[in-house]
């Protein structure tokens, strides 16, 4: 077995995650001779120095060695779709490729988004409040407060029209919605990616970030799916929220830090934004004292939109192929572009 740097012999793979023995055995079967170590770790100090010194392939979510502790490291496979948590850390500066698990969650994330769009349209936050109060409202109150919005001919705009955004667009069009996508206008990213090829953008009207306010002015529903980068941090701020159609709904399944939380809270209270579904926050876990738990008109979940029912099977396929590509010296799937930040 030969690694990408030309060394022969055993190639040592370290997982800091918690895959089952069966999963690890299947990876061994796919890549015979791969020496696999798994140490479920929360910080780098949980991994012995000797293991760090020998590790050539690191599979992790957020546990990274200081550069001097892992001299043999050749490649980092993230267990996250985003890489924003690495920027500014020593791991970001390591001279090794970094890859993500992008492509595993577009379908469940798109289904989550449409669940929330339908929930907001059908006044689910108010319905849940009624259930919790055990107070059956009068017919007039139901008519005035629980009348749903029609999705047909409404406009859904997606900030970040990549694999996830395009799957959302496909489901939105099934509800006869108009779909707008906002994405970078630079040349498309190069490289190989895991999962099905990106869907055709022909059925969505595409905007670039320099036309953000024009894009927002058309949105009945705004969905945020873009990576967190220097360019997208606080992208949806007070000015952006004011540019939305009055009474628009906001769904954020990307990262905390893209939507200005205080500005969104004020927009909800003024009525500029009629409702929101939030799966991500500036600080996670969300504290028990956070006002978001009880904010009227908000559907809240604890960062679960990307949960994929067949996650382990898909990760095995991705990691297995990437290990084979690494050993062959071929291009890796889902290579993170440090210049772009994702």
Backbone torsions as a table, in degrees:
resi	resn	phi	psi	omega
1	UNK	NA	131.5	-178.1
2	UNK	-120.3	131.0	179.6
3	UNK	-85.1	174.9	-173.6
4	UNK	-64.0	-25.7	-179.2
5	UNK	-87.6	5.6	174.7
6	UNK	94.8	-6.0	179.3
7	UNK	-74.8	145.8	-179.3
8	UNK	-109.0	170.3	-178.2
9	UNK	100.9	-162.2	-177.3
10	UNK	-65.8	136.7	173.8
11	UNK	-106.9	128.6	-170.3
12	UNK	-104.2	123.0	-177.0
13	UNK	-113.0	131.0	177.2
14	UNK	-118.4	126.8	169.9
15	UNK	-106.4	129.8	173.5
16	UNK	-99.5	15.9	-174.8
17	UNK	-99.3	-155.3	-175.7
18	UNK	-137.8	51.6	177.2
19	UNK	-71.6	153.3	-179.8
20	UNK	-71.6	161.0	175.9
21	UNK	-58.9	-36.6	179.4
22	UNK	-63.0	-41.7	179.3
23	UNK	-63.0	-45.6	179.8
24	UNK	-63.5	-39.5	178.3
25	UNK	-64.3	-38.0	179.3
26	UNK	-67.9	-34.6	175.7
27	UNK	-67.0	-39.3	176.5
28	UNK	-61.6	-40.1	178.9
29	UNK	-64.9	-37.6	-178.4
30	UNK	-72.0	-37.5	-177.6
31	UNK	-122.7	80.8	-178.8
32	UNK	-58.3	137.9	178.6
33	UNK	92.3	-9.3	177.4
34	UNK	-72.4	124.5	178.3
35	UNK	-88.4	113.1	-172.6
36	UNK	-106.9	128.4	171.6
37	UNK	-123.5	134.2	174.4
38	UNK	-123.9	122.5	175.5
39	UNK	-128.4	106.1	-179.6
40	UNK	-67.7	110.0	-170.0
41	UNK	-127.1	150.0	174.8
42	UNK	-107.2	-19.1	179.0
43	UNK	-149.6	162.7	-175.3
44	UNK	-60.3	-32.6	-178.3
45	UNK	-66.2	-16.2	177.9
46	UNK	-72.8	-13.9	-179.4
47	UNK	-101.8	125.8	-179.7
48	UNK	-60.2	148.6	-179.3
49	UNK	-56.4	-40.1	-178.2
50	UNK	-62.1	-37.3	177.7
51	UNK	-67.1	-44.5	177.6
52	UNK	-59.1	-41.8	-177.0
53	UNK	-62.6	-32.0	-175.5
54	UNK	-91.3	-16.5	-172.0
55	UNK	-69.2	129.6	176.2
56	UNK	-108.3	-34.3	178.0
57	UNK	-121.3	122.9	179.9
58	UNK	-112.1	123.4	176.1
59	UNK	-112.9	112.9	-170.5
60	UNK	-153.7	165.3	172.4
61	UNK	-99.1	-51.2	-175.4
62	UNK	-150.8	25.6	179.5
63	UNK	-114.8	112.9	-173.7
64	UNK	-131.7	140.1	179.6
65	UNK	-81.8	155.0	166.0
66	UNK	-63.8	146.1	-173.6
67	UNK	-50.3	-39.2	-176.6
68	UNK	-71.7	-17.0	-176.5
69	UNK	-84.1	-16.1	-175.5
70	UNK	-129.7	67.2	-175.3
71	UNK	-66.3	-21.0	-177.6
72	UNK	-93.0	-2.5	-173.6
73	UNK	-61.1	131.5	-177.8
74	UNK	-117.3	-19.1	-173.7
75	UNK	-168.8	141.0	175.8
76	UNK	-114.5	121.1	172.5
77	UNK	-100.9	113.0	178.5
78	UNK	-77.0	151.6	171.9
79	UNK	-102.7	27.8	177.8
80	UNK	-132.2	156.7	176.6
81	UNK	-79.4	-34.4	179.8
82	UNK	-96.2	162.2	178.0
83	UNK	-124.3	13.0	-175.0
84	UNK	-62.8	-27.4	-178.2
85	UNK	-72.9	-9.1	177.9
86	UNK	-92.5	-24.5	-175.1
87	UNK	-60.7	135.0	-179.7
88	UNK	83.5	0.7	178.4
89	UNK	-103.4	161.5	176.5
90	UNK	-57.9	-32.3	-178.8
91	UNK	-62.0	-33.5	-179.5
92	UNK	-64.5	-28.9	-176.5
93	UNK	-90.0	-6.7	179.2
94	UNK	-61.6	139.8	-178.2
95	UNK	-81.7	50.9	-179.3
96	UNK	-133.0	152.3	176.8
97	UNK	-69.1	150.1	176.0
98	UNK	-123.1	133.3	177.9
99	UNK	-125.2	156.5	-177.5
100	UNK	-113.3	177.6	174.1
101	UNK	-103.3	26.3	175.8
102	UNK	-53.2	145.0	179.7
103	UNK	100.1	-9.2	-180.0
104	UNK	-85.7	-31.7	-170.4
105	UNK	-110.3	3.9	-177.3
106	UNK	-54.8	-41.6	-176.7
107	UNK	-68.4	-53.2	178.5
108	UNK	-63.0	-33.5	178.9
109	UNK	-67.8	-40.1	177.9
110	UNK	-65.1	-40.0	177.9
111	UNK	-64.9	-40.1	176.7
112	UNK	-59.9	-47.4	-178.4
113	UNK	-59.5	-44.6	-179.0
114	UNK	-69.4	-32.5	173.2
115	UNK	-58.9	-44.1	-178.3
116	UNK	-72.3	-39.1	176.7
117	UNK	-60.3	-45.3	177.7
118	UNK	-65.8	-39.8	179.1
119	UNK	-62.6	-43.7	178.4
120	UNK	-66.8	-41.7	-179.6
121	UNK	-62.8	-33.6	-178.4
122	UNK	-99.0	21.5	170.7
123	UNK	59.6	37.4	-176.6
124	UNK	-58.8	-40.1	177.8
125	UNK	-57.4	-40.2	178.5
126	UNK	-68.6	-39.1	180.0
127	UNK	-64.0	-40.1	178.4
128	UNK	-65.5	-40.3	178.6
129	UNK	-62.4	-39.3	177.6
130	UNK	-63.5	-44.3	178.8
131	UNK	-59.8	-44.1	-177.5
132	UNK	-68.6	-26.5	179.3
133	UNK	-84.4	-12.2	-178.3
134	UNK	53.0	41.4	-176.4
135	UNK	-128.5	101.6	-178.3
136	UNK	-69.6	118.5	-175.2
137	UNK	-78.0	160.0	176.6
138	UNK	-68.1	164.6	179.4
139	UNK	-59.6	-42.7	-178.5
140	UNK	-65.1	-37.9	178.8
141	UNK	-68.1	-40.3	177.3
142	UNK	-62.0	-44.5	-178.4
143	UNK	-61.4	-40.1	-174.8
144	UNK	-83.1	-24.0	-175.1
145	UNK	-114.1	-17.0	-176.6
146	UNK	-117.4	9.7	176.7
147	UNK	-65.0	123.3	-177.5
148	UNK	-74.9	159.2	168.7
149	UNK	-87.7	148.8	174.5
150	UNK	-85.2	132.0	175.0
151	UNK	-79.6	-26.1	-179.2
152	UNK	-57.9	127.6	179.1
153	UNK	71.5	-0.2	172.2
154	UNK	-73.8	158.8	-177.6
155	UNK	-108.9	125.5	177.1
156	UNK	-109.9	123.4	178.2
157	UNK	-110.5	134.5	-177.8
158	UNK	-116.2	118.4	172.5
159	UNK	-86.3	111.2	-176.1
160	UNK	104.9	71.3	-172.3
161	UNK	-93.6	65.4	175.5
162	UNK	-102.9	-142.0	-176.4
163	UNK	-61.3	-44.1	179.9
164	UNK	-69.1	-47.9	-178.3
165	UNK	-59.0	-39.5	-179.0
166	UNK	-70.1	-33.3	174.8
167	UNK	-68.3	-38.0	174.2
168	UNK	-61.2	-44.4	179.0
169	UNK	-58.6	-39.6	179.4
170	UNK	-62.1	-44.2	-179.8
171	UNK	-70.4	-36.4	179.2
172	UNK	-64.7	-39.4	179.0
173	UNK	-65.7	-28.6	176.3
174	UNK	-64.2	-22.6	175.6
175	UNK	-95.4	13.7	178.4
176	UNK	63.9	32.7	176.1
177	UNK	-89.0	154.7	170.3
178	UNK	-86.4	138.6	-173.3
179	UNK	-119.8	128.8	172.9
180	UNK	-115.9	143.2	175.7
181	UNK	-124.9	136.7	175.6
182	UNK	-115.6	125.2	-179.0
183	UNK	-149.4	164.2	180.0
184	UNK	-59.5	144.4	-179.7
185	UNK	-90.9	-1.7	-179.7
186	UNK	-71.1	173.0	179.5
187	UNK	-56.4	144.5	-178.7
188	UNK	-61.5	152.3	177.0
189	UNK	-64.3	143.9	177.4
190	UNK	-100.8	166.8	177.5
191	UNK	114.0	173.8	-178.5
192	UNK	-97.8	146.1	-175.4
193	UNK	-131.9	149.9	-178.3
194	UNK	-77.9	146.0	174.7
195	UNK	90.3	-173.8	-178.2
196	UNK	-63.4	153.0	177.2
197	UNK	-61.8	150.8	178.8
198	UNK	-57.6	144.5	-178.6
199	UNK	-73.7	158.7	179.5
200	UNK	-64.1	134.4	179.3
201	UNK	-86.5	2.6	-170.2
202	UNK	-59.7	-28.9	-177.1
203	UNK	-88.5	5.6	176.2
204	UNK	-121.3	144.9	174.9
205	UNK	-88.3	121.4	-171.2
206	UNK	-98.2	132.1	175.1
207	UNK	-115.5	158.2	173.2
208	UNK	-108.9	160.7	-173.5
209	UNK	-57.0	-26.8	179.0
210	UNK	-69.0	-10.7	178.0
211	UNK	-112.1	26.3	-174.4
212	UNK	-54.5	-50.4	-175.0
213	UNK	-66.5	-35.5	175.7
214	UNK	-63.4	-40.9	176.7
215	UNK	-61.8	-48.9	-176.2
216	UNK	-64.2	-34.0	-177.5
217	UNK	-63.1	-17.0	-178.8
218	UNK	-98.6	-6.0	-170.0
219	UNK	-87.3	123.4	164.9
220	UNK	-84.3	-30.9	177.6
221	UNK	-133.1	127.2	177.8
222	UNK	-111.1	123.6	179.8
223	UNK	-116.3	130.4	-178.1
224	UNK	-109.6	117.8	180.0
225	UNK	-130.4	4.4	-172.3
226	UNK	-76.1	159.2	174.4
227	UNK	-67.3	156.9	173.8
228	UNK	-87.2	115.0	178.7
229	UNK	-136.7	178.4	176.4
230	UNK	-59.6	-33.8	-177.9
231	UNK	-75.4	-29.0	-175.9
232	UNK	-100.8	-9.5	-179.7
233	UNK	-60.4	126.8	-178.1
234	UNK	57.4	27.9	178.0
235	UNK	-60.7	-40.4	178.5
236	UNK	-96.0	82.1	-178.3
237	UNK	-102.9	-168.2	-176.9
238	UNK	-59.3	-40.5	179.6
239	UNK	-65.4	-41.3	179.3
240	UNK	-65.2	-42.0	179.7
241	UNK	-65.3	-35.9	177.2
242	UNK	-68.2	-24.5	-179.9
243	UNK	-79.3	-15.9	177.4
244	UNK	-64.7	158.6	168.0
245	UNK	-55.7	139.8	176.9
246	UNK	-61.6	131.4	-179.6
247	UNK	85.2	12.3	177.6
248	UNK	-67.2	163.9	177.0
249	UNK	-113.3	147.5	-177.3
250	UNK	-122.9	132.6	175.7
251	UNK	-125.5	123.6	179.2
252	UNK	-119.3	114.2	176.3
253	UNK	-121.4	17.2	-174.1
254	UNK	-93.2	-92.5	178.5
255	UNK	-147.5	149.3	167.2
256	UNK	-63.3	147.0	-178.6
257	UNK	106.3	-19.6	177.0
258	UNK	-85.3	-40.8	176.6
259	UNK	-99.0	126.9	176.7
260	UNK	-69.8	109.0	-172.3
261	UNK	-64.7	-42.1	-179.9
262	UNK	-66.4	-39.5	177.7
263	UNK	-64.6	-38.3	178.4
264	UNK	-66.4	-41.7	179.2
265	UNK	-60.1	-42.2	179.5
266	UNK	-67.8	-37.2	178.8
267	UNK	-66.9	-34.6	175.8
268	UNK	-66.9	-42.2	-176.5
269	UNK	-73.1	-26.9	177.9
270	UNK	-84.2	-15.1	-176.9
271	UNK	91.8	-4.7	176.5
272	UNK	-60.3	-39.6	172.1
273	UNK	-110.7	126.8	-173.3
274	UNK	-86.9	-18.1	-179.0
275	UNK	-174.5	161.2	-179.4
276	UNK	-148.1	149.3	172.1
277	UNK	-123.3	120.3	-172.0
278	UNK	-124.9	123.7	177.5
279	UNK	-110.6	-10.5	-176.3
280	UNK	-135.8	151.8	-173.6
281	UNK	-143.4	162.2	178.8
282	UNK	-57.0	-44.0	179.9
283	UNK	-121.2	125.2	177.4
284	UNK	-128.9	139.4	-1.8
285	UNK	-63.1	151.0	176.3
286	UNK	-69.6	129.0	-177.0
287	UNK	-68.3	154.9	178.7
288	UNK	-63.2	-22.2	-178.7
289	UNK	-87.3	-4.2	-176.7
290	UNK	-62.5	135.2	177.4
291	UNK	-67.9	-14.4	-178.6
292	UNK	-64.3	-27.9	-179.0
293	UNK	-59.6	-31.7	-174.0
294	UNK	-120.6	10.8	-178.5
295	UNK	-66.3	123.5	179.8
296	UNK	-60.9	143.0	176.1
297	UNK	81.5	10.2	-176.2
298	UNK	-117.0	134.0	168.6
299	UNK	-102.5	127.5	-172.3
300	UNK	-125.9	134.8	173.3
301	UNK	-134.9	155.7	-172.7
302	UNK	-91.4	65.9	176.0
303	UNK	55.0	61.8	-177.7
304	UNK	-124.5	-1.4	-173.5
305	UNK	-59.3	-30.5	-177.6
306	UNK	-89.2	3.8	178.8
307	UNK	-63.3	126.0	-179.0
308	UNK	-112.8	126.1	-177.8
309	UNK	-57.7	-31.7	179.6
310	UNK	-106.7	34.7	-175.4
311	UNK	-54.5	-53.3	-174.7
312	UNK	-62.2	-38.8	179.5
313	UNK	-64.5	-43.1	-180.0
314	UNK	-68.8	-39.8	178.4
315	UNK	-63.3	-38.7	177.7
316	UNK	-61.0	-43.9	178.8
317	UNK	-62.2	-45.6	-177.8
318	UNK	-65.8	-50.6	-177.3
319	UNK	-64.6	-42.6	179.3
320	UNK	-58.7	-46.7	179.9
321	UNK	-66.8	-39.6	-179.7
322	UNK	-66.8	-37.7	176.3
323	UNK	-62.2	-44.0	178.8
324	UNK	-62.2	-41.7	178.1
325	UNK	-64.4	-42.0	-179.8
326	UNK	-61.4	-45.1	-178.6
327	UNK	-66.7	-29.9	179.7
328	UNK	-86.1	-6.2	-177.6
329	UNK	75.4	22.1	-179.1
330	UNK	-93.0	167.4	177.9
331	UNK	-62.7	136.5	178.8
332	UNK	-82.2	152.4	173.8
333	UNK	-75.4	143.2	172.6
334	UNK	61.9	39.8	179.7
335	UNK	-66.3	127.0	178.7
336	UNK	-73.8	131.1	176.8
337	UNK	-91.9	105.5	-175.9
338	UNK	-63.6	-29.1	178.0
339	UNK	-65.1	-37.5	178.8
340	UNK	-85.6	-27.5	-178.8
341	UNK	92.9	9.5	178.7
342	UNK	-159.4	NA	NA
